[in-house]
Amino acid sequence: MPSFESYTHQDLLRIVLADGTVMQGNYQHIAGMSFLHVRDGSPMGRVEGPLDPQLVDEIQLLATKDEISAERKARLRGDPFPGRAPHTREDYEYRLGLLARAIAAEANKKRRDELIYQFNDLADEIRLAQSKRAWLLAEGRFSLISNAPPTMCDLWIADVASPSLFKRPRPQDFDPDPAERRKRVPLPEDVLAEKRSIPNMLAALRAAGFKARISLAGDPPHGRADIQVDLSENRHHRFILEGRRLEAVTNWRMLWAGNHTATGLRRYRSITRTDTYRQFIAVAQITREAV
């Protein structure tokens, strides 16, 4: 008597029952019972079972789950993009840039989708962040209209973006060695030396006990960034410090990040009367003109 024990969930099977019925579909093992998901032309197909092994005459394995997955993966990616497989940091950067430009130039949607799969497969090999993939793809589109090195404003809707959404990759981000990718790039000496530079302002706020983080960053982040500061736990008292570095000096502007309804303005007035707010202003060294 045939047994389902040697088959894996989602294997493609052909089953012949004792009464002569023939079924073909993906095997499903659920709660100790055996089922077959049969594709019959309907949107969802149908599920046969639970199947009694005593009523089964023959079980034929047509394709394993792994074989089906590999075939589906190959079909989605189409013909491999020409070129050799990358090995070095420079190889990965070059090939990802090449794929990004090919994606931007491809008019056929099906082929463009195939190239995007190949682009992401390659980016997965070096664990490239989604925000940095977005930069490369935008850079590919920009290359269709200009040969100049792009700025943040060329690729994005503003001179700042959420670092989790859009960020220029560093050269070491393309390195196949994870240890190299994790290394931090030292800040320029003049940025470290400036007391009110963006990195030093963020560090000072955190050292004073404030909940502060970079909400938007430019390119480079130490040249333009917004620091979000919450003066209370409920996020109703939030301020934004806009930093912009010009000629080796970082200038700051402070904005109320709450809404401007009557309730929001009452919260603004109430927080500006507190010692917490006064300490915040002292740490940030914000003048009246910068508010």
C-alpha positions in Angstrom: 0.0 0.0 0.0 1.5 3.4 -1.0 2.4 5.8 1.8 2.6 9.6 1.9 5.3 9.6 4.5 8.2 10.1 2.1 6.7 13.2 0.5 7.1 16.9 1.5 4.4 19.5 1.8 3.9 21.2 -1.6 5.5 18.3 -3.6 3.7 17.8 -7.0 2.1 14.4 -7.0 0.1 12.2 -9.4 -2.3 9.9 -7.5 -4.3 7.0 -8.8 -7.2 5.8 -6.6 -8.5 2.3 -6.3 -11.6 3.3 -8.3 -9.4 4.5 -11.2 -9.7 8.2 -10.4 -6.5 10.1 -11.3 -5.6 13.4 -9.6 -2.6 15.7 -9.9 -1.7 18.5 -7.6 0.4 19.8 -4.7 0.6 17.6 -1.6 -0.5 19.2 1.6 0.1 17.6 5.0 -2.2 19.3 7.6 -2.9 18.1 11.2 -1.5 14.6 10.4 -3.8 14.2 7.3 -3.0 14.2 3.6 -4.6 16.4 1.1 -4.1 17.3 -2.6 -4.5 20.8 -4.0 -5.7 20.3 -7.5 -5.6 23.1 -10.1 -8.8 22.7 -12.1 -8.9 26.0 -13.9 -10.8 27.8 -11.2 -9.2 30.8 -9.5 -8.4 28.9 -6.2 -8.5 25.3 -7.5 -9.9 22.6 -5.2 -8.7 20.5 -2.3 -9.2 16.8 -2.3 -9.0 14.9 1.0 -8.3 13.9 3.5 -6.9 11.0 1.4 -7.1 7.5 2.8 -3.8 5.6 1.9 -5.9 2.4 1.8 -7.8 3.8 -1.1 -4.7 4.8 -3.1 -3.3 2.5 -5.7 -0.3 4.6 -6.9 1.6 7.7 -5.9 4.0 9.3 -8.4 6.3 12.2 -7.6 6.3 14.6 -10.5 8.4 17.4 -8.9 9.7 18.2 -5.4 8.9 21.4 -3.6 12.5 22.6 -4.1 12.3 21.8 -7.9 9.1 23.7 -8.2 10.5 26.7 -6.3 13.7 26.7 -8.5 11.6 26.6 -11.7 9.4 29.4 -10.5 12.4 31.5 -9.5 14.0 31.0 -12.9 10.8 31.8 -14.8 10.4 35.1 -12.9 14.0 36.1 -13.7 14.1 35.3 -17.4 17.4 35.3 -19.3 20.4 36.2 -17.1 21.6 39.7 -17.8 24.9 39.6 -19.7 28.1 39.8 -17.8 30.2 37.8 -15.3 29.3 37.2 -11.7 30.8 39.8 -9.3 33.5 38.9 -6.8 34.9 42.2 -5.5 33.5 45.3 -4.0 34.0 47.1 -7.3 32.4 44.2 -9.2 29.2 44.4 -7.2 29.0 48.2 -7.5 29.6 48.1 -11.2 27.1 45.3 -11.9 24.3 46.7 -9.7 24.7 50.1 -11.4 24.6 48.4 -14.8 21.4 46.5 -13.9 19.9 49.7 -12.5 20.5 51.5 -15.8 19.2 48.5 -17.8 16.0 48.5 -15.7 15.5 52.3 -16.3 16.0 51.9 -20.1 13.9 48.7 -20.5 10.5 49.5 -22.2 9.1 46.0 -21.9 7.4 45.6 -18.5 7.9 41.9 -18.3 11.6 42.1 -19.0 11.9 45.0 -16.6 10.3 43.0 -13.8 12.8 40.2 -14.6 15.7 42.5 -14.3 14.4 43.9 -11.0 14.4 40.3 -9.6 18.0 39.9 -10.8 19.0 43.3 -9.3 17.5 42.3 -5.9 19.1 38.8 -6.0 22.5 40.5 -6.4 21.8 43.1 -3.8 20.7 40.3 -1.4 24.1 38.7 -1.7 25.7 41.7 0.0 22.7 42.5 2.2 22.3 45.9 0.6 19.6 48.0 2.5 16.4 48.8 0.6 17.0 52.5 1.0 20.3 52.1 -0.8 18.8 50.0 -3.5 16.3 52.8 -4.0 19.2 55.2 -4.6 20.8 53.0 -7.2 17.6 52.6 -9.1 16.9 56.3 -9.0 20.5 56.9 -10.2 19.8 54.5 -13.1 16.8 56.6 -14.1 18.8 59.8 -13.8 21.5 58.4 -16.1 19.0 58.5 -18.9 18.9 62.3 -18.9 22.3 63.3 -17.5 25.9 62.1 -17.2 26.6 64.3 -14.2 27.0 62.7 -10.7 23.5 63.1 -9.1 22.8 65.0 -5.9 20.0 64.1 -3.5 17.7 66.8 -5.1 18.3 65.2 -8.5 17.0 61.8 -7.3 14.6 62.7 -4.5 11.8 65.2 -4.0 13.8 67.3 -1.5 17.3 67.8 -0.2 16.5 65.4 2.8 14.9 62.0 3.0 14.2 59.4 5.6 17.4 57.3 5.9 15.2 54.2 6.0 13.7 55.1 2.6 16.5 56.7 0.6 20.3 56.9 1.1 23.4 56.9 -1.0 25.4 53.7 -0.6 28.9 53.9 0.8 31.7 52.2 -1.3 32.1 49.6 1.5 28.4 48.7 1.3 29.2 46.7 -1.9 32.0 44.6 -0.2 31.2 40.9 -0.1 32.9 40.7 3.3 30.3 41.4 6.1 33.0 42.7 8.4 34.0 45.4 5.9 30.4 46.4 5.4 30.0 46.9 9.2 32.9 49.2 9.5 32.0 52.9 10.2 33.3 55.6 8.0 35.1 58.3 10.1 33.6 61.8 10.0 35.7 64.6 8.6 37.9 66.2 11.2 36.3 69.7 10.8 32.8 68.2 11.5 34.1 66.5 14.6 35.7 69.7 15.8 32.6 71.8 15.3 30.7 71.8 18.6 27.3 72.4 16.9 27.8 70.1 13.9 24.9 67.7 13.2 26.6 64.6 14.8 27.7 66.6 17.9 24.3 68.2 18.3 22.6 64.8 18.3 25.1 63.5 20.8 24.6 66.5 23.1 20.9 66.1 23.1 21.1 62.4 23.9 23.7 63.0 26.6 21.3 65.5 28.2 18.6 62.8 28.4 16.4 63.9 25.4 14.8 61.4 23.0 16.4 62.6 19.8 17.0 60.9 16.4 17.7 61.8 12.8 14.4 61.9 11.1 15.5 63.2 7.7 19.1 63.3 6.3 20.7 64.8 3.4 23.8 63.8 1.4 26.1 63.8 3.2 24.1 63.4 6.5 26.6 65.6 8.4 25.9 68.4 5.9 22.1 68.5 6.1 19.7 66.8 8.5 16.6 67.2 10.7 16.8 66.0 14.3 13.4 65.1 15.9 13.2 65.7 19.6 10.4 64.6 21.9 10.1 66.5 25.1 7.5 64.1 26.6 6.7 60.4 26.3 3.4 60.9 24.5 5.0 62.6 21.5 2.6 65.5 21.8 5.5 67.9 22.5 7.8 67.3 19.5 10.2 69.7 17.9 12.4 69.5 14.8 15.9 71.0 14.6 16.9 71.7 11.0 20.6 71.7 10.5 22.4 72.9 7.4 26.2 73.2 7.1 27.5 76.0 5.0 31.2 77.0 4.7 32.2 74.8 7.7 29.5 76.3 10.0 26.2 74.5 10.9 23.2 76.7 11.2 20.1 75.6 13.0 16.4 76.4 12.9 13.8 75.0 15.3 10.3 74.1 14.3 7.2 73.0 16.3 6.4 69.5 14.9 2.9 69.3 16.5 -0.2 70.4 14.6 -1.4 74.0 14.5 -4.9 73.4 15.8 -6.2 75.0 18.9 -5.3 71.9 20.9 -1.8 71.7 19.3 -1.0 75.3 20.0 -2.2 74.9 23.7 0.3 72.0 24.0 3.0 74.2 22.4 2.4 77.0 24.9 2.3 74.6 27.8 5.6 72.9 27.0 7.5 76.2 26.4 6.8 77.2 30.0 8.6 74.1 31.4 12.1 73.6 32.7 12.4 70.7 30.2 11.9 73.1 27.3 14.4 75.6 28.7 17.0 72.9 29.1 16.3 71.8 25.5 16.9 75.4 24.3 20.1 75.6 26.4 21.5 72.4 25.1 20.7 73.2 21.5 21.8 76.8 22.0 18.9 78.0 19.9 18.4 81.8 19.7 15.1 83.6 19.1 16.0 84.1 15.5 16.4 80.4 15.0 12.9 79.5 16.2 
